[in-house]
Amino acid sequence: IATAEQSVSVPALSFESSKALMLSKTLNATASPNPFSKTVQIAVTVNKSKNKPNVSIYDVNGRLVKVLSVKNILGNMSLYGWDGTDNLGGSLRNGFYFYRVRLNGEEVSGRLTLLK
């Protein structure tokens, strides 16, 4: 188990586990509440692009568990919600998961903690 200051490396993925805002030239993303028990909201701000970001959830082994759809758009901010289920609707175990936001070759990521 990683602490808040460690990086977590999983096959083909590397995520910084800090809860702080992840910055890039085009993308910013935050997740709250984190840890969460029912639903976490991931707010993605896109600067200088009209394209929609792709938001995915991965487990600690680097396995894609869920592709999220945008729930609401407020100006340049897109809101995504995740309820702790996989793409088939199955409930996932407590633990660490990672979100990855991709747009136009850039990406940001962060750690989520699911506690049911």
DSSP file with accessible surface (Angstrom, degrees, kcal/mol):
  #  RESIDUE AA STRUCTURE BP1 BP2  ACC     N-H-->O    O-->H-N    N-H-->O    O-->H-N    TCO  KAPPA ALPHA  PHI   PSI    X-CA   Y-CA   Z-CA
    1    1 A I              0   0  187      0, 0.0     2,-0.2     0, 0.0     7,-0.0   0.000 360.0 360.0 360.0 134.7    0.0    0.0    0.0
    2    2 A A        -     0   0   19      4,-0.1     2,-0.2     1,-0.1     6,-0.1  -0.563 360.0-133.5 -89.9 149.4    1.4    3.4   -1.0
    3    3 A T    >   -     0   0   80     -2,-0.2     3,-1.6     4,-0.1    14,-0.1  -0.469  37.6 -93.6 -90.6 174.4    1.4    6.4    1.2
    4    4 A A  T 3  S+     0   0   43      1,-0.3    15,-0.1    -2,-0.2    -1,-0.1   0.695 124.0  49.7 -64.5 -17.0    0.3    9.9    0.0
    5    5 A E  T 3  S+     0   0  157     13,-0.1    -1,-0.3    12,-0.1     2,-0.2   0.476  94.5  89.2-101.6  -3.1    3.9   10.8   -1.0
    6    6 A Q  S <  S-     0   0   92     -3,-1.6    11,-0.9    11,-0.1     2,-0.4  -0.612  71.7-126.5 -94.4 154.9    4.8    7.7   -3.0
    7    7 A S  E     -A   16   0A  67     -2,-0.2     2,-0.6     9,-0.2     9,-0.2  -0.788  20.3-142.3 -92.3 143.9    4.3    7.1   -6.7
    8    8 A V  E     -A   15   0A  24      7,-2.1     7,-2.3    -2,-0.4     2,-0.5  -0.941  13.5-162.7-108.5 121.2    2.4    3.9   -7.6
    9    9 A S  E     +A   14   0A  94     -2,-0.6     5,-0.2     5,-0.2     3,-0.0  -0.915  13.6 171.2-107.0 129.1    3.7    2.1  -10.6
   10   10 A V  E >   -A   13   0A  15      3,-2.4     3,-2.6    -2,-0.5    52,-0.1  -0.880  51.5 -61.8-128.5 162.0    1.5   -0.5  -12.3
   11   11 A P  T 3  S-     0   0   97      0, 0.0     3,-0.1     0, 0.0    -1,-0.0  -0.195 120.8 -10.9 -50.8 123.1    1.9   -2.3  -15.6
   12   12 A A  T 3  S+     0   0  108      1,-0.1     2,-0.3    -3,-0.0    50,-0.1   0.496 126.5  83.6  66.4   5.9    2.0    0.2  -18.4
   13   13 A L  E <   -A   10   0A  18     -3,-2.6    -3,-2.4     2,-0.0     2,-0.4  -0.989  51.0-174.0-137.0 147.0    0.8    3.0  -16.0
   14   14 A S  E     -A    9   0A  78     -2,-0.3     2,-0.4    -5,-0.2    -5,-0.2  -0.963  12.8-176.4-140.4 123.0    2.4    5.3  -13.6
   15   15 A F  E     -A    8   0A   0     -7,-2.3    -7,-2.1    -2,-0.4     2,-0.4  -0.961  26.1-131.6-123.0 137.9    0.4    7.5  -11.3
   16   16 A E  E     -A    7   0A  79     -2,-0.4    95,-0.2    -9,-0.2    -9,-0.2  -0.719  19.5-151.8 -80.7 130.3    1.4   10.2   -8.8
   17   17 A S        +     0   0    0    -11,-0.9    -1,-0.1    -2,-0.4   -10,-0.1   0.426  51.3 122.7 -92.1   4.5   -0.6    9.4   -5.7
   18   18 A S        -     0   0   34      1,-0.1    93,-0.5   -13,-0.1   -13,-0.1  -0.320  60.3-139.6 -64.1 147.1   -0.9   12.9   -4.3
   19   19 A K        +     0   0  127     91,-0.1    12,-0.3   -15,-0.1    -1,-0.1   0.525  69.4 111.8 -82.0  -6.3   -4.4   14.3   -3.7
   20   20 A A  S    S-     0   0   58      1,-0.2     2,-0.0    10,-0.1    -2,-0.0  -0.205  85.2 -77.2 -67.7 161.5   -3.3   17.7   -4.9
   21   21 A L        -     0   0   85      1,-0.1     2,-0.6     9,-0.1    -1,-0.2  -0.328  44.4-135.6 -58.0 131.8   -4.5   19.2   -8.2
   22   22 A M  E     -B   29   0B  27      7,-1.3     7,-1.0    -3,-0.1     2,-0.3  -0.841  25.9-159.8 -94.3 124.1   -2.8   17.6  -11.2
   23   23 A L  E     +B   28   0B 121     -2,-0.6     2,-0.3     5,-0.2     5,-0.2  -0.814  22.7 154.8-111.5 144.3   -1.7   20.3  -13.7
   24   24 A S        -     0   0   33      3,-1.3    84,-0.1    -2,-0.3    82,-0.0  -0.871  57.2 -93.1-143.9-178.6   -0.9   20.2  -17.3
   25   25 A K  S    S+     0   0  183     -2,-0.3     3,-0.1     1,-0.1    -2,-0.0   0.843 122.8  17.8 -67.6 -32.0   -1.0   22.9  -20.1
   26   26 A T  S    S+     0   0   21      1,-0.1    21,-2.8    77,-0.1     2,-0.4   0.728 120.3  55.3-110.5 -30.8   -4.5   21.8  -21.1
   27   27 A L  E     + C   0  46B   0     19,-0.2    -3,-1.3    76,-0.1     2,-0.3  -0.867  43.2 175.7-119.3 143.3   -6.0   19.8  -18.3
   28   28 A N  E     -BC  23  45B  34     17,-1.8    17,-2.8    -2,-0.4     2,-0.4  -0.987  14.8-177.6-134.3 141.9   -6.7   20.2  -14.6
   29   29 A A  E     +BC  22  44B   1     -7,-1.0    -7,-1.3    -2,-0.3     2,-0.3  -1.000   9.0 176.3-143.9 140.6   -8.5   17.5  -12.6
   30   30 A T  E     - C   0  43B  63     13,-1.9    13,-2.6    -2,-0.4     2,-0.4  -0.969  14.0-151.2-136.6 154.4   -9.7   17.2   -9.0
   31   31 A A  E     - C   0  42B  20     -2,-0.3    11,-0.2   -12,-0.3     3,-0.1  -0.991  18.5-142.4-129.1 133.1  -11.7   14.5   -7.2
   32   32 A S  E    S+ C   0  41B  69      9,-2.3     9,-2.8    -2,-0.4     2,-0.1  -0.986  70.7  22.7-154.6 150.0  -14.0   14.9   -4.2
   33   33 A P  S    S-     0   0   80      0, 0.0    -1,-0.3     0, 0.0     8,-0.1   0.696  81.7-159.9 -72.8 155.6  -14.8   13.6   -1.8
   34   34 A N  S    S+     0   0   32     -3,-0.1     2,-0.2    -2,-0.1    80,-0.1  -0.877  78.9  37.5-149.0 109.5  -11.7   11.5   -1.5
   35   35 A P  S    S-     0   0   59      0, 0.0     2,-0.3     0, 0.0    79,-0.2   0.444  94.5-177.3 -69.6 162.2  -11.8    9.0    0.2
   36   36 A F  B     -f  114   0C   6     77,-2.6    79,-3.1    -2,-0.2     4,-0.1  -0.923  30.9-170.4-135.1 158.9  -15.4    8.2   -0.9
   37   37 A S  S    S+     0   0   68     -2,-0.3    -1,-0.1     2,-0.2     3,-0.1   0.660  86.6  10.6-118.3 -32.3  -18.0    5.6    0.0
   38   38 A K  S    S-     0   0  164      1,-0.3     2,-0.3    78,-0.1    -2,-0.1   0.775 126.4  -2.3-113.7 -56.7  -20.8    6.1   -2.5
   39   39 A T        -     0   0   80     45,-0.1     2,-0.4    44,-0.1    -1,-0.3  -0.998  51.2-159.2-144.6 139.0  -19.8    8.5   -5.3
   40   40 A V  E     - D   0  82B   0     42,-2.4    42,-2.2    -2,-0.3     2,-0.5  -0.922  15.0-143.9-113.3 141.5  -16.8   10.5   -6.2
   41   41 A Q  E     -CD  32  81B  92     -9,-2.8    -9,-2.3    -2,-0.4     2,-0.6  -0.933   7.2-159.8-106.4 127.9  -17.0   13.5   -8.5
   42   42 A I  E     -CD  31  80B   0     38,-3.4    38,-2.5    -2,-0.5     2,-0.6  -0.947   7.0-159.9-107.8 115.8  -14.1   14.2  -10.9
   43   43 A A  E     -CD  30  79B  13    -13,-2.6   -13,-1.9    -2,-0.6     2,-0.5  -0.881   7.4-168.6 -98.7 121.9  -14.0   17.8  -12.1
   44   44 A V  E     -CD  29  78B   0     34,-3.0    34,-3.1    -2,-0.6     2,-0.5  -0.954   5.0-161.9-116.2 121.9  -12.0   18.2  -15.3
   45   45 A T  E     -CD  28  77B  33    -17,-2.8   -17,-1.8    -2,-0.5     2,-0.5  -0.911   6.8-161.2-104.0 128.4  -11.1   21.7  -16.5
   46   46 A V  E     -C   27   0B  11     30,-2.6     2,-0.4    -2,-0.5     3,-0.2  -0.944   2.1-162.7-113.7 124.0  -10.0   22.0  -20.1
   47   47 A N        -     0   0   53    -21,-2.8     3,-0.1    -2,-0.5    -2,-0.0  -0.897  69.9  -3.0-106.3 133.7   -8.1   25.0  -21.4
   48   48 A K  S    S+     0   0  212     -2,-0.4     2,-0.3     1,-0.1    -1,-0.2   0.814 108.0  95.8  63.0  33.9   -7.8   25.9  -25.1
   49   49 A S        -     0   0   30     -3,-0.2    -1,-0.1   -23,-0.1    -3,-0.1  -0.967  52.3-163.9-152.0 140.6   -9.6   22.8  -26.4
   50   50 A K        +     0   0  209     -2,-0.3     2,-0.1     2,-0.1    -1,-0.1   0.444  65.6 103.6 -98.6  -2.7  -13.2   22.1  -27.5
   51   51 A N  S    S-     0   0   95      1,-0.1    -2,-0.1    53,-0.0    -5,-0.0  -0.432  75.8-114.9 -77.6 154.8  -12.6   18.4  -27.4
   52   52 A K        -     0   0  139     -2,-0.1    -1,-0.1     1,-0.0     2,-0.1  -0.728  29.5-122.7 -87.9 136.6  -14.0   16.2  -24.6
   53   53 A P        -     0   0    5      0, 0.0     2,-0.5     0, 0.0    50,-0.2  -0.382  17.3-124.9 -73.3 155.2  -11.5   14.5  -22.3
   54   54 A N  E     -G  102   0C 109     48,-2.7    48,-2.5    -2,-0.1     2,-0.5  -0.903  25.8-165.7 -97.7 128.7  -11.5   10.7  -21.8
   55   55 A V  E     +GH 101  68C   1     13,-0.6    13,-2.7    -2,-0.5     2,-0.3  -0.975  11.3 173.4-122.0 124.4  -11.7    9.7  -18.2
   56   56 A S  E     -GH 100  67C  19     44,-2.2    44,-2.4    -2,-0.5     2,-0.4  -0.934  23.1-139.2-130.2 153.6  -11.0    6.2  -17.1
   57   57 A I  E     -GH  99  66C   0      9,-3.2     8,-2.9    -2,-0.3     9,-1.6  -0.929  20.7-173.0-114.0 135.9  -10.6    4.3  -13.8
   58   58 A Y  E     -GH  98  64C  26     40,-2.8    40,-2.6    -2,-0.4     6,-0.2  -0.928  18.4-129.6-126.0 150.6   -7.9    1.7  -13.1
   59   59 A D  E >   -G   97   0C  16      4,-2.1     3,-2.0    -2,-0.3    38,-0.2  -0.318  43.7 -90.1 -86.9 179.0   -7.2   -0.6  -10.3
   60   60 A V  T 3  S+     0   0   63     36,-0.5    37,-0.1     1,-0.3    -1,-0.1   0.666 126.5  59.9 -68.3 -13.2   -3.8   -0.9   -8.6
   61   61 A N  T 3  S-     0   0  117    -51,-0.1    -1,-0.3     2,-0.1     3,-0.1   0.391 119.9-107.8 -91.1   1.9   -2.8   -3.6  -11.1
   62   62 A G  S <  S+     0   0   18     -3,-2.0     2,-0.4     1,-0.3    -2,-0.1   0.539  70.5 146.7  84.8   9.3   -3.3   -1.3  -14.0
   63   63 A R        -     0   0  135      1,-0.1    -4,-2.1     2,-0.0     2,-0.3  -0.633  53.7-120.2 -83.0 129.2   -6.4   -3.0  -15.2
   64   64 A L  E     +H   58   0C  73     -2,-0.4    -6,-0.2    -6,-0.2     3,-0.1  -0.534  38.8 168.8 -65.6 123.2   -9.0   -0.7  -16.7
   65   65 A V  E     +     0   0C   3     -8,-2.9    22,-1.9    -2,-0.3     2,-0.3   0.675  58.9  11.0-110.9 -23.9  -12.2   -1.1  -14.6
   66   66 A K  E     -H   57   0C  42     -9,-1.6    -9,-3.2    20,-0.2     2,-0.5  -0.970  49.2-152.7-159.3 136.8  -14.4    1.7  -15.8
   67   67 A V  E     -H   56   0C  73     -2,-0.3     2,-0.3   -11,-0.2   -11,-0.2  -0.964  31.8-142.4-105.4 124.6  -14.7    4.3  -18.6
   68   68 A L  E     -H   55   0C  13    -13,-2.7   -13,-0.6    -2,-0.5     2,-0.4  -0.651   5.4-146.4 -93.6 148.6  -16.6    7.3  -17.3
   69   69 A S        -     0   0   85     -2,-0.3    12,-0.6    12,-0.3     2,-0.1  -0.849  33.5 -98.2-107.3 146.8  -19.1    9.4  -19.2
   70   70 A V  E     -E   80   0B  43     -2,-0.4    10,-0.2     1,-0.1     3,-0.1  -0.369  32.8-172.5 -64.6 136.1  -19.5   13.1  -18.7
   71   71 A K  E     +     0   0B 149      8,-3.5     2,-0.3     1,-0.4     9,-0.2   0.723  67.2   1.5 -99.0 -31.4  -22.4   13.9  -16.3
   72   72 A N  E     -E   79   0B  84      7,-1.3     7,-3.2     2,-0.0     2,-0.5  -0.982  57.0-148.9-158.4 146.4  -22.5   17.7  -16.6
   73   73 A I  E     +E   78   0B  86     -2,-0.3     2,-0.5     5,-0.2     5,-0.2  -0.989  12.2 179.8-123.7 125.3  -20.7   20.5  -18.5
   74   74 A L  E >   -E   77   0B  96      3,-3.2     3,-2.0    -2,-0.5     2,-0.3  -0.886  64.0 -64.0-124.5  94.5  -20.2   23.9  -16.9
   75   75 A G  T 3  S-     0   0   74     -2,-0.5    -1,-0.0     1,-0.3     0, 0.0  -0.455 121.2 -11.3  64.6-120.9  -18.3   26.2  -19.3
   76   76 A N  T 3  S+     0   0   86     -2,-0.3   -30,-2.6    -3,-0.1     2,-0.5   0.303 121.3  92.5 -94.5  12.1  -14.8   24.7  -19.6
   77   77 A M  E <   -DE  45  74B  62     -3,-2.0    -3,-3.2   -32,-0.2     2,-0.4  -0.906  55.9-165.2-109.2 131.1  -15.4   22.2  -16.7
   78   78 A S  E     -DE  44  73B  10    -34,-3.1   -34,-3.0    -2,-0.5     2,-0.5  -0.939  10.3-148.1-111.3 135.9  -16.7   18.7  -17.3
   79   79 A L  E     -DE  43  72B  17     -7,-3.2    -8,-3.5    -2,-0.4    -7,-1.3  -0.903  14.3-175.8-109.5 131.5  -18.0   16.7  -14.3
   80   80 A Y  E     -DE  42  70B   6    -38,-2.5   -38,-3.4    -2,-0.5     2,-0.4  -0.961   8.3-155.8-123.1 140.5  -17.7   12.9  -14.1
   81   81 A G  E     -D   41   0B  21    -12,-0.6     2,-0.4    -2,-0.4   -12,-0.3  -0.919   5.6-168.8-118.3 144.9  -19.1   10.7  -11.4
   82   82 A W  E     -D   40   0B   1    -42,-2.2   -42,-2.4    -2,-0.4   -14,-0.0  -0.996   9.1-168.9-133.3 130.6  -18.0    7.2  -10.3
   83   83 A D        -     0   0   79     -2,-0.4     3,-0.1   -44,-0.2   -44,-0.1   0.171  56.1 -95.9-103.9  15.6  -19.9    5.0   -8.0
   84   84 A G  S    S+     0   0    0      1,-0.3     8,-2.6     7,-0.1     2,-0.3   0.723  86.2 122.5  79.1  21.5  -17.3    2.3   -7.3
   85   85 A T  B     -J   91   0D  21      6,-0.2    -1,-0.3     1,-0.1     6,-0.2  -0.757  56.9-123.4-111.9 163.0  -18.5   -0.1  -10.0
   86   86 A D    >   -     0   0   32      4,-2.2     3,-2.0    -2,-0.3   -20,-0.2  -0.276  44.0 -84.3 -91.2-176.7  -16.8   -1.6  -13.0
   87   87 A N  T 3  S+     0   0   87    -22,-1.9   -21,-0.1     1,-0.3   -22,-0.1   0.709 130.3  52.6 -63.1 -20.4  -17.9   -1.4  -16.6
   88   88 A L  T 3  S-     0   0  166    -23,-0.2    -1,-0.3     2,-0.1   -22,-0.1   0.388 121.3-105.8 -94.8   0.9  -20.3   -4.4  -16.1
   89   89 A G  S <  S+     0   0   49     -3,-2.0     2,-0.2     1,-0.3    -2,-0.1   0.463  71.2 145.7  89.8   2.4  -21.9   -2.7  -13.1
   90   90 A G        -     0   0   31      1,-0.1    -4,-2.2    -5,-0.0    -1,-0.3  -0.485  54.0-112.0 -76.0 142.0  -20.3   -5.0  -10.5
   91   91 A S  B     -J   85   0D  89     -6,-0.2    -6,-0.2    -2,-0.2     2,-0.2  -0.539  32.4-139.4 -73.4 133.3  -19.4   -3.4   -7.1
   92   92 A L        -     0   0   18     -8,-2.6     3,-0.1    -2,-0.3    -1,-0.0  -0.600  19.2-103.0 -94.8 158.4  -15.6   -3.1   -6.6
   93   93 A R        -     0   0  212     -2,-0.2    21,-0.1     1,-0.1    -1,-0.1  -0.288  44.4 -86.6 -73.4 159.8  -13.7   -3.8   -3.3
   94   94 A N  S    S+     0   0   89     19,-0.1     2,-0.3    22,-0.1    21,-0.2  -0.304  82.2  80.9 -57.9 147.9  -12.4   -1.2   -0.9
   95   95 A G  E    S- I   0 114C  28     19,-2.0    19,-2.9    -3,-0.1     2,-0.4  -0.940  78.2 -34.4 148.5-168.1   -9.0    0.1   -1.9
   96   96 A F  E     + I   0 113C  47     -2,-0.3   -36,-0.5    17,-0.2     2,-0.3  -0.712  48.9 171.8 -90.9 138.9   -7.0    2.4   -4.1
   97   97 A Y  E     -GI  59 112C  17     15,-2.6    15,-3.6    -2,-0.4     2,-0.4  -0.888  20.1-136.9-135.7 165.1   -8.0    3.2   -7.7
   98   98 A F  E     -GI  58 111C   1    -40,-2.6   -40,-2.8    -2,-0.3     2,-0.4  -0.983   3.6-149.7-130.3 137.9   -6.6    5.7  -10.1
   99   99 A Y  E     -GI  57 110C   9     11,-2.4    11,-1.7    -2,-0.4     2,-0.4  -0.848  11.2-165.1-102.3 145.3   -8.3    8.1  -12.5
  100  100 A R  E     -GI  56 109C  14    -44,-2.4   -44,-2.2    -2,-0.4     2,-0.5  -0.997   1.8-164.1-130.4 127.5   -6.6    9.0  -15.8
  101  101 A V  E     -GI  55 108C   0      7,-3.2     7,-2.0    -2,-0.4     2,-0.4  -0.953  11.3-173.7-112.5 126.3   -7.8   12.0  -17.9
  102  102 A R  E     +GI  54 107C 108    -48,-2.5   -48,-2.7    -2,-0.5     2,-0.3  -0.962  12.8 157.9-124.2 140.8   -6.6   12.2  -21.5
  103  103 A L  E >   - I   0 106C   9      3,-2.5     3,-2.4    -2,-0.4   -77,-0.1  -0.880  69.4 -17.7-160.7 125.8   -7.0   14.9  -24.1
  104  104 A N  T 3  S-     0   0   98      1,-0.3     3,-0.1    -2,-0.3   -78,-0.0   0.844 127.3 -47.1  49.8  43.0   -5.0   15.7  -27.2
  105  105 A G  T 3  S+     0   0   90      1,-0.3     2,-0.3     0, 0.0    -1,-0.3   0.419 119.3 104.3  83.1  -3.9   -1.9   13.7  -26.1
  106  106 A E  E <   - I   0 103C  51     -3,-2.4    -3,-2.5   -82,-0.0     2,-0.3  -0.775  46.5-176.5-104.9 156.2   -1.8   15.1  -22.6
  107  107 A E  E     - I   0 102C  93     -2,-0.3     2,-0.3    -5,-0.2    -5,-0.2  -0.997  14.2-170.0-151.0 151.0   -2.9   13.4  -19.5
  108  108 A V  E     - I   0 101C   8     -7,-2.0    -7,-3.2    -2,-0.3     2,-0.3  -0.937  14.6-175.4-131.3 157.2   -3.3   13.9  -15.7
  109  109 A S  E     - I   0 100C  15     -2,-0.3     2,-0.3    -9,-0.2    -9,-0.2  -0.959   7.2-179.1-149.3 165.1   -4.1   11.3  -13.1
  110  110 A G  E     - I   0  99C   0    -11,-1.7   -11,-2.4    -2,-0.3     2,-0.4  -0.983  29.6-100.5-161.2 166.6   -4.8   10.9   -9.4
  111  111 A R  E     - I   0  98C  18    -93,-0.5     2,-0.4    -2,-0.3   -13,-0.3  -0.740  27.7-164.4 -97.3 141.5   -5.5    8.4   -6.7
  112  112 A L  E     - I   0  97C   0    -15,-3.6   -15,-2.6    -2,-0.4     2,-0.5  -0.941   8.0-149.9-119.8 145.6   -8.9    7.6   -5.4
  113  113 A T  E     - I   0  96C  18     -2,-0.4   -77,-2.6   -17,-0.2     2,-0.6  -0.966   7.9-158.8-119.8 117.7   -9.7    5.7   -2.2
  114  114 A L  E     +fI  36  95C   0    -19,-2.9   -19,-2.0    -2,-0.5     2,-0.4  -0.840  15.9 171.4 -97.2 121.0  -12.9    3.7   -2.1
  115  115 A L              0   0   88    -79,-3.1    -2,-0.0    -2,-0.6   -22,-0.0  -0.903 360.0 360.0-131.4 102.1  -14.2    2.9    1.4
  116  116 A K              0   0  114     -2,-0.4   -78,-0.1   -78,-0.0   -79,-0.1  -0.577 360.0 360.0 -89.5 360.0  -17.7    1.3    1.6
